[in-house]
Amino acid sequence: MFDRSERGDRAVILCPTPMERDLRGEQPDRIAEFKELVTTAGADILDVIISTRQTIDSKYYVGSGKAEEIKLAVKTHEADVVVVDAALSPIQERNLEALVKARVLDRRTLILDIFAQRARSYEGQLQVELAQLKHMSTRLVRGWTHLERQKGGIGMRGPGETQLETDRRLLNARVKSLKAKLDKVMRQREQGRKQRKKSGTRMLALVGYTNAGKSTLFNLLTNADVYAEDQLFATLDPTVRQFTAIPGSSAVISDTVGFVRDLPHELVAAFRATLQEALDADLLLHVIDDSNPERRDHINEVNKVFRELQIEDVPTIEVYNKIDQSGHPPEWRPGDADHADKVWISAHQNIGIDLLIKAIEERLHRTHLTLKFNLPMSEARLRAQFYQLEAIREEQMDDNGQWQIEVELPIEKWRQLAKSQQPEARFVQQLLKEHDVAVDENPKDW
């Protein structure tokens, strides 16, 4: 056992790098990002130890020689904590702590700590605590054997539970309580989203890798004043503001939490309530740091989280930001049904924003179709479907007993209704034909 420092701000960091990543020259960028994460958490980096590994050691994650090097660095610099750019198992974490005589944090714990520092809203704090407890539950292994009340020998099997079992029971009870509170928050948010949809308000969501410039762009598009700094995870709590740049259109934009490499699964699950804004959006603005040489990896990381959250069919504009640093001229490249629009801008210098607004307006008009028509009483089943989809914007009954309705739906949804095997498909087909909308022969599955 050893006495843990209560300071925790003097750090030695370990950056294990796979051989193939080192050969591709990707190591410096990954190390720079991890150093920024550690600094964001509030620690002073005293030493950086790099390990080019081919295999993972089951005891220390790194080999015994590298582990001794870490021990020497901790002793030399009188460090409080060792931060490892990897996901350690509980036994690896415990073994490394016992060797170096200092606290050991892995990448997941570090990110959770940053989120705990930055969460300000009630919802954000609930989500972070839930993620921390889920992560902590994997660390409750043989940590309290000295307080056991049960014994294994003859005549020593007393009543009660071990301290480990007590901790697990209390932790599970708290997790259950947090989930109930988050469910309530999600229901409240869902009511707000339904109300916006019912009123015909378009919903846009800013998403992307952390520190790509989402909050700066959000402030520019909405005249808001949310916190925006050149640092990782400057935004944790979601913010929704009116977007009035498109005349005659009612829209809101949501600024969401940024992503990062190897984002802990516990955080992805816990922040589902926040990222629900992206799931329900009519259009995603995927903000990308055009000046970052690893931007393609960042795009893949964001898409990986989207797949985990099943956010894959939402129309997207890829916004390549920070062209004042990359040197790319402002540009808009329209996409199609299978490819996202691409717009190059600088939110900080207010360059190319007019192109982005035009792209947003064109994309919204391209993806949604609003039709006004008379619906006979015989098509009551179709009317019920429109209500289920929350697509009816206006409705009244005329003197002939027909419904005069205005319906707004994504074009692909119109085509899906037209290609369905239901009796009402014929009416939708005729309706789209009258408005010169082609019915796709192979529409997307919904």
Secondary structure, DSSP 8 states (H G I E B T S, - for coil): -----S---EEEEEEEEEHHHHHTT-HHHHHHHHHHHHHHTT-EEEEEEEEEESS-BTTTBS-HHHHHHHHHHHHHHT-SEEEESS---HHHHHHHHHHHTSEEE-HHHHHHHHHHHH--SHHHHHHHHHHHHHHHHTT-SSS-GGG-----STT---SS--HHHHHHHHHHHHHHHHHHHHHHHHHHHHHHHHHHHHTT-EEEEEEEBTTSSHHHHHHHHHT------SSTT---S-EEEEE-SSTT--EEEEE---B-TT--HHHHHHTHHHHHHHHT-SEEEEEEETT-TTHHHHHHHHHHHHHHHT--SS-EEEEEE-HHHH----EEE---SSS-EEEE-BTTTTBSHHHHHHHHHHHHHHHEEEEEEEE-GGGHHHHHHHHHTT-EEEEEE-TTS-EEEEEEEEHHHHHHHHHSSSTTHHHHHHHHHHTT----SS----
